[in-house]
Amino acid sequence: MSLEARSHGLLARLSRLSGAEAALLAEAMLVLAFSSAAIRFLPFAQVGRLASRRLGRARPRPVEGLAGEVAWAVQACARRVPWRAVCFQQGLASQIMLRRRGVDSTLYFGAAMGAESELAAHVWVKAGPIEIVGCREAAGFAVLATYPPAPGWRPQSNRIAGRGHFDPIRS
């Protein structure tokens, strides 16, 4: 498909969005860009603090609806940006947007050993039992950290499949 045809299709889809949906997409694009830059240029501890920001004022809407809208907007933008926007970038963007809206969500940082003994990392976000982004792919990953940290929380294991200690803050 030519660039012109793809652009026309994208513009047609954008013109069918409500003002609120277009605003949510614009916010998601900005927060995704900010999240990507933060992950690239800030130390992990500072990124963790971003993911642990205080809750904003709660909205008088069901969490499920807000969560679904944020997930849709972030994932739609992530598919179209010209930079790498995978689980970590999408998770941080979703977490920032949800917490800004007063949704008590948690960003999970996990790791697992890959098929060829390489360390694989993954990020996913949940709001209580509600899965936001990255949850389907999270099976098999040991939780190394949560943001914000849960009171008294400890990692499932200090060893990833017997391969030694992994500290996401110092790696």
C-alpha positions in Angstrom: 0.0 0.0 0.0 1.4 3.4 -0.9 2.1 6.1 1.7 -0.6 8.3 0.2 -3.2 5.5 0.5 -2.2 4.8 4.1 -2.3 8.5 5.0 -5.7 8.9 3.4 -7.0 5.9 5.4 -5.5 7.3 8.7 -7.0 10.7 8.1 -10.4 9.1 7.3 -10.3 7.2 10.6 -9.2 10.3 12.6 -12.1 12.3 11.2 -14.5 9.8 12.6 -13.2 10.2 16.2 -15.1 12.3 18.7 -13.3 15.3 20.2 -12.7 13.4 23.4 -11.1 10.5 21.5 -8.9 12.8 19.5 -7.8 14.6 22.6 -7.0 11.3 24.3 -4.9 10.2 21.3 -3.0 13.5 21.3 -2.3 13.1 25.0 -1.2 9.5 24.5 1.1 10.5 21.8 2.7 13.2 24.0 3.0 11.0 27.0 4.4 8.1 24.9 7.1 10.5 23.5 7.9 11.7 27.0 8.0 8.1 28.4 10.3 7.0 25.5 12.7 9.9 26.2 12.6 9.2 30.0 13.4 5.5 29.5 16.2 6.4 27.1 17.9 9.2 29.1 17.0 8.9 32.8 18.4 6.4 35.3 16.1 3.5 36.1 15.4 4.9 39.6 14.0 8.1 38.2 11.8 6.2 35.7 10.5 4.2 38.7 9.6 7.5 40.4 7.7 8.6 37.3 5.7 5.4 37.4 5.0 5.9 41.1 3.6 9.4 40.8 0.8 10.3 43.2 -2.7 9.7 42.2 -4.6 12.6 40.6 -8.1 13.5 41.4 -10.4 10.6 40.8 -12.8 10.9 37.9 -16.5 10.0 38.4 -16.2 7.2 35.9 -15.8 3.5 36.2 -12.1 2.4 36.2 -12.8 -0.2 33.6 -13.9 2.5 31.1 -10.9 4.7 31.8 -8.5 1.8 31.7 -9.8 0.6 28.3 -9.7 4.1 26.8 -6.1 4.7 28.0 -5.0 1.2 26.8 -6.6 1.8 23.4 -5.0 5.3 22.9 -1.5 4.2 24.0 -1.5 1.1 21.9 -2.9 2.9 18.8 -0.1 5.5 19.1 2.6 3.0 19.8 1.8 1.2 16.5 2.3 4.4 14.5 5.2 6.3 16.0 8.5 6.3 14.2 10.5 5.2 17.3 10.6 2.0 19.3 7.5 1.9 21.6 7.3 -1.5 23.1 6.1 -2.8 26.5 8.3 -0.5 28.6 7.3 2.7 26.8 3.7 1.7 26.5 3.6 0.6 30.2 5.1 3.8 31.5 2.8 6.0 29.3 -0.3 4.0 30.4 0.8 4.2 34.1 1.3 8.0 33.9 -2.0 8.6 32.2 -4.0 6.3 34.6 -2.5 7.7 37.8 -3.1 11.3 36.5 -6.8 10.3 36.3 -6.8 8.9 39.8 -6.7 5.3 38.8 -4.6 3.3 41.3 -2.6 1.2 38.8 0.6 -0.7 39.2 3.5 -1.1 36.7 5.2 -4.5 36.9 8.8 -5.0 35.8 9.7 -8.6 35.2 12.4 -10.8 33.7 12.7 -14.4 32.4 15.4 -16.4 30.7 14.8 -16.8 27.0 15.1 -19.9 25.0 18.8 -19.2 24.2 19.7 -18.3 27.8 19.4 -14.6 27.2 17.7 -12.4 29.8 14.3 -11.1 28.6 12.6 -8.2 30.4 8.9 -7.2 30.2 6.7 -4.5 31.6 2.9 -4.7 32.1 0.3 -2.6 33.9 -2.7 -3.5 35.9 -5.3 -1.6 37.9 -6.3 -4.1 40.5 -7.6 -7.1 38.5 -8.0 -5.0 35.4 -5.4 -5.7 32.7 -4.2 -2.6 30.9 -1.2 -3.3 28.7 1.3 -6.2 28.4 -0.5 -8.6 30.6 -1.1 -11.4 28.0 2.7 -11.6 27.5 3.6 -11.5 31.2 3.1 -15.2 31.9 6.5 -16.7 32.7 8.1 -13.5 33.9 9.3 -13.2 37.5 8.2 -9.9 39.0 11.3 -8.0 40.0 9.8 -4.7 40.9 6.4 -2.9 41.1 5.8 0.8 40.8 4.6 2.1 43.0 6.2 -0.4 45.4 3.6 -2.4 47.3 4.0 -2.2 51.1 6.2 -5.1 52.2 6.5 -6.4 48.7 9.5 -8.6 47.9 10.5 -10.0 44.5 9.4 -13.6 43.7 13.0 -14.6 43.5 16.4 -13.0 43.5 17.4 -15.5 40.9 16.1 -15.7 37.4 16.0 -19.4 36.4 19.2 -20.0 38.5 21.2 -17.5 36.5 22.2 -15.1 39.3 21.0 -11.9 40.8 19.3 -9.3 38.7 18.9 -5.8 40.0 16.9 -3.6 37.6 18.2 -0.4 39.4 21.8 -1.3 38.8 21.8 -3.0 35.4 
